[in-house]
Amino acid sequence: MTVERVGEGRFWEAHLESGRLVVGGLEVDLEGADPLGGRIYLYVDAEGAPTLEPTGWLGAEVVLPPRRYTTEVVEVLGPEGEVYPMSVQKLEPVNPELVAVRLFALPERGQGLYGGEA
């Protein structure tokens, strides 16, 4: 996983734990994300914690690679007890080396997100 920090100031911490990305204490299930890859945006809530709900401040962007499929042959039982081979596609886990996290500097008090301050 690569981590890039954008701006100056405080940032959330980001690390991987058993197929889950933890950013600022919020767990993002990478295996449950779109298998085609894409981006997940984490925003800063009014208390400064990460949330998936859009707010006025972007705290992190997670870029996920597309995942690969492998084909596995399994045996299935037919209606009269006969055994047939069947191909099944299985989704491979996310390759953590290809995950990129861009952390943005968190707002300081008085920047409009904490307690309604402007």
Residue pairs with C-beta under 8 A, 6 or more apart in sequence:
1 14
1 16
1 21
1 96
1 97
1 99
1 100
1 101
2 99
2 100
2 101
3 14
3 100
3 101
3 102
3 103
4 100
4 101
4 102
4 103
5 11
5 103
5 105
6 102
6 103
6 104
6 105
7 104
7 105
8 105
9 105
9 106
9 108
10 105
10 106
10 108
11 103
11 104
11 105
11 106
12 23
12 24
12 25
12 42
12 50
12 59
12 60
12 103
12 106
13 22
13 23
13 24
14 21
14 22
14 23
14 24
14 60
14 101
14 103
15 21
15 22
16 22
16 96
16 99
17 27
19 29
19 30
19 31
19 93
19 94
20 27
20 28
20 29
20 30
21 27
21 28
21 30
21 62
21 99
21 101
22 28
23 42
23 50
23 59
23 60
23 62
23 101
23 103
24 42
24 49
24 50
24 59
24 60
25 49
25 50
26 42
26 49
26 50
26 51
26 52
28 40
28 42
28 62
30 64
30 94
30 96
30 99
31 93
31 94
33 40
33 64
33 94
34 64
35 66
35 67
35 91
36 66
36 67
37 63
37 64
37 65
37 66
37 67
38 63
38 64
39 61
39 62
39 63
39 64
40 52
40 61
40 62
40 64
41 52
41 54
41 58
41 60
41 61
41 62
42 50
42 51
42 52
42 58
42 59
42 60
42 61
42 62
43 50
43 51
43 52
43 53
43 54
43 55
43 57
43 58
43 59
44 50
44 51
44 55
44 57
44 58
44 59
44 106
44 107
44 113
45 51
45 53
45 55
45 113
46 55
46 113
46 114
46 115
47 114
48 106
48 107
48 113
48 114
50 59
50 60
55 113
56 112
56 113
57 104
57 106
57 107
57 111
57 113
58 104
59 103
59 104
59 106
60 101
60 102
60 103
60 104
61 101
61 102
61 104
62 99
62 100
62 101
62 102
63 99
63 100
63 101
63 102
64 94
64 98
64 99
65 94
65 95
65 98
65 99
67 91
67 92
67 93
67 94
67 95
68 91
68 92
69 89
69 90
69 91
69 92
70 89
70 90
70 92
71 87
71 88
71 89
71 90
72 87
72 88
72 89
72 90
73 85
73 86
73 87
73 88
74 85
74 86
74 88
75 83
75 84
75 85
75 86
76 83
76 84
76 85
76 86
77 83
77 84
78 84
107 113
107 114
109 117
110 117
111 117
112 118
